[in-house]
Amino acid sequence: MSAGADKSRPVVLAAGGTGGHMFPAEALAQELKRRGWPILLVTDSRGARFAKDFPADDRFEISAATPSIGGPVAKAAAAVSIARGLFTARREFKSRKPVAAVGFGGYPSLPAMKAAAMAKIPYGVHEQNAVLGRANRMLVKGAAFTAHGFPALEKCPAGARTVEVGNPVRDAVAAIASDNTNTDDGLRLLVFGGSQGASIFSKAPVEAVARLPEDIRANLTVTHQAREADVEKVQMGYARAGVAAEVAPFFTDLPKRMAAASLVIARSGASTVTELATIGRPSILAPLAIAMDDHQSANARVLSEAGGALLLPESRFNADALETALATLFANRERLAAMADNARGAVKTNAASALADLVEEMLDARMAA
């Protein structure tokens, strides 16, 4: 594909805000680099925290903000920030001359893709969640394609060219998935709750584990990613329950720990759901109640309806409900194995390659025109 395209000019990948936007962009960057394309990363200061290993040949940061949150003053300030980001992106694109662009959501992608459109640079968007994000909603009209991670895409405007490709996963995750045997006879529980509303993840799982029958607790090892302020309290809770536990505010090798887990308790961000499906692990998912358009519930349903996860709304995420679920699942290894099989493949695989194909098809169409 794109045999005649100028591969001295970069492909822009724009994402920001959270790892949920940055990690799929990183996966596409890895695939495009394998095909010989230079990569220009556009992000904001928050997204830059997740871009340490991003394989970009060049990068720049722009200002961005959420225009739909807060009162009139906050919205006006957000508009100014986005306008400033648009100006920066137009200036940088003029000097760097990118050949194509892909936006991954988060508000840094909005000014970047608008700048691409103004410069007549073809662009597409990728939506990781089962509900089209608000930044992407503002971009699909002019996009060559709207790629999405899950089978259904809610709140997508009529007329958009939608293509289900799955969510790109980084090479490290794909490698773990291909070598995931998980033959440990013990019980391993992995708990992580994300950065928002994570305090409930520091309480309910610990209390639920402490109530489990002694024969289960004696065979159980817990890995728990907790807020820094809660680490000591969580460690003490597991110690009192007589359960071996490793507790830390952050684990750099979370996908590896996911692959080793007998069961995962987590939020249902797009990256988490995709990695559970890619690696094939059973889970209890508690969608973030304040997530925009309740998109985490839609994400969780992808696994729960496939039989790979239990969906536990935040309103019912308590020690009683978790105790019942954990006791039931840990007493039934066959069900855990079946859930793992059901999770595996619930989200399309080879997404990075499929998305790279769309980018090159977009370039071929532009050249033909």
ChimeraX attribute file (.defattr): number of C-alpha atoms within 10 A of each C-alpha:
attribute: neighborCount
match mode: 1-to-1
recipient: residues
	/A:1	12
	/A:2	15
	/A:3	9
	/A:4	9
	/A:5	15
	/A:6	11
	/A:7	15
	/A:8	12
	/A:9	16
	/A:10	23
	/A:11	25
	/A:12	29
	/A:13	28
	/A:14	30
	/A:15	30
	/A:16	31
	/A:17	22
	/A:18	16
	/A:19	20
	/A:20	21
	/A:21	25
	/A:22	26
	/A:23	24
	/A:24	26
	/A:25	28
	/A:26	26
	/A:27	25
	/A:28	26
	/A:29	28
	/A:30	22
	/A:31	21
	/A:32	22
	/A:33	16
	/A:34	10
	/A:35	13
	/A:36	11
	/A:37	20
	/A:38	20
	/A:39	24
	/A:40	23
	/A:41	26
	/A:42	25
	/A:43	28
	/A:44	22
	/A:45	15
	/A:46	15
	/A:47	23
	/A:48	21
	/A:49	14
	/A:50	18
	/A:51	18
	/A:52	9
	/A:53	8
	/A:54	18
	/A:55	19
	/A:56	21
	/A:57	13
	/A:58	13
	/A:59	17
	/A:60	14
	/A:61	19
	/A:62	21
	/A:63	21
	/A:64	29
	/A:65	21
	/A:66	18
	/A:67	20
	/A:68	12
	/A:69	10
	/A:70	11
	/A:71	9
	/A:72	11
	/A:73	9
	/A:74	15
	/A:75	16
	/A:76	13
	/A:77	15
	/A:78	21
	/A:79	17
	/A:80	16
	/A:81	19
	/A:82	24
	/A:83	15
	/A:84	15
	/A:85	26
	/A:86	25
	/A:87	16
	/A:88	18
	/A:89	23
	/A:90	19
	/A:91	12
	/A:92	16
	/A:93	19
	/A:94	12
	/A:95	8
	/A:96	13
	/A:97	15
	/A:98	23
	/A:99	21
	/A:100	22
	/A:101	26
	/A:102	27
	/A:103	30
	/A:104	28
	/A:105	29
	/A:106	26
	/A:107	27
	/A:108	31
	/A:109	32
	/A:110	26
	/A:111	28
	/A:112	31
	/A:113	32
	/A:114	19
	/A:115	22
	/A:116	24
	/A:117	17
	/A:118	12
	/A:119	14
	/A:120	11
	/A:121	20
	/A:122	23
	/A:123	28
	/A:124	25
	/A:125	28
	/A:126	29
	/A:127	28
	/A:128	27
	/A:129	30
	/A:130	25
	/A:131	24
	/A:132	23
	/A:133	22
	/A:134	19
	/A:135	20
	/A:136	24
	/A:137	19
	/A:138	14
	/A:139	22
	/A:140	24
	/A:141	15
	/A:142	16
	/A:143	21
	/A:144	22
	/A:145	22
	/A:146	28
	/A:147	26
	/A:148	24
	/A:149	27
	/A:150	24
	/A:151	15
	/A:152	16
	/A:153	20
	/A:154	14
	/A:155	13
	/A:156	18
	/A:157	12
	/A:158	9
	/A:159	8
	/A:160	17
	/A:161	15
	/A:162	17
	/A:163	17
	/A:164	20
	/A:165	25
	/A:166	26
	/A:167	33
	/A:168	31
	/A:169	24
	/A:170	19
	/A:171	15
	/A:172	12
	/A:173	19
	/A:174	19
	/A:175	13
	/A:176	18
	/A:177	20
	/A:178	10
	/A:179	10
	/A:180	15
	/A:181	11
	/A:182	11
	/A:183	8
	/A:184	10
	/A:185	9
	/A:186	13
	/A:187	18
	/A:188	21
	/A:189	23
	/A:190	23
	/A:191	24
	/A:192	22
	/A:193	24
	/A:194	19
	/A:195	12
	/A:196	12
	/A:197	14
	/A:198	18
	/A:199	15
	/A:200	14
	/A:201	25
	/A:202	23
	/A:203	17
	/A:204	18
	/A:205	24
	/A:206	24
	/A:207	19
	/A:208	19
	/A:209	24
	/A:210	20
	/A:211	17
	/A:212	18
	/A:213	11
	/A:214	13
	/A:215	8
	/A:216	17
	/A:217	19
	/A:218	15
	/A:219	13
	/A:220	19
	/A:221	20
	/A:222	22
	/A:223	21
	/A:224	26
	/A:225	25
	/A:226	28
	/A:227	23
	/A:228	12
	/A:229	11
	/A:230	18
	/A:231	18
	/A:232	13
	/A:233	16
	/A:234	24
	/A:235	20
	/A:236	13
	/A:237	20
	/A:238	22
	/A:239	13
	/A:240	9
	/A:241	17
	/A:242	15
	/A:243	21
	/A:244	17
	/A:245	20
	/A:246	15
	/A:247	22
	/A:248	17
	/A:249	14
	/A:250	14
	/A:251	15
	/A:252	7
	/A:253	10
	/A:254	15
	/A:255	19
	/A:256	17
	/A:257	16
	/A:258	24
	/A:259	24
	/A:260	22
	/A:261	23
	/A:262	26
	/A:263	26
	/A:264	24
	/A:265	23
	/A:266	22
	/A:267	32
	/A:268	29
	/A:269	26
	/A:270	25
	/A:271	22
	/A:272	20
	/A:273	28
	/A:274	30
	/A:275	24
	/A:276	28
	/A:277	25
	/A:278	25
	/A:279	27
	/A:280	23
	/A:281	29
	/A:282	31
	/A:283	31
	/A:284	24
	/A:285	29
	/A:286	24
	/A:287	26
	/A:288	22
	/A:289	17
	/A:290	12
	/A:291	12
	/A:292	11
	/A:293	15
	/A:294	14
	/A:295	22
	/A:296	24
	/A:297	25
	/A:298	22
	/A:299	27
	/A:300	29
	/A:301	20
	/A:302	23
	/A:303	29
	/A:304	22
	/A:305	14
	/A:306	15
	/A:307	19
	/A:308	29
	/A:309	27
	/A:310	19
	/A:311	21
	/A:312	21
	/A:313	16
	/A:314	17
	/A:315	9
	/A:316	12
	/A:317	19
	/A:318	18
	/A:319	19
	/A:320	14
	/A:321	14
	/A:322	23
	/A:323	21
	/A:324	13
	/A:325	15
	/A:326	21
	/A:327	16
	/A:328	13
	/A:329	17
	/A:330	19
	/A:331	11
	/A:332	11
	/A:333	14
	/A:334	11
	/A:335	16
	/A:336	21
	/A:337	17
	/A:338	15
	/A:339	24
	/A:340	23
	/A:341	19
	/A:342	21
	/A:343	29
	/A:344	24
	/A:345	17
	/A:346	24
	/A:347	23
	/A:348	19
	/A:349	20
	/A:350	15
	/A:351	23
	/A:352	25
	/A:353	18
	/A:354	20
	/A:355	28
	/A:356	18
	/A:357	16
	/A:358	20
	/A:359	24
	/A:360	17
	/A:361	15
	/A:362	21
	/A:363	23
	/A:364	16
	/A:365	12
	/A:366	14
	/A:367	11
	/A:368	7
	/A:369	6
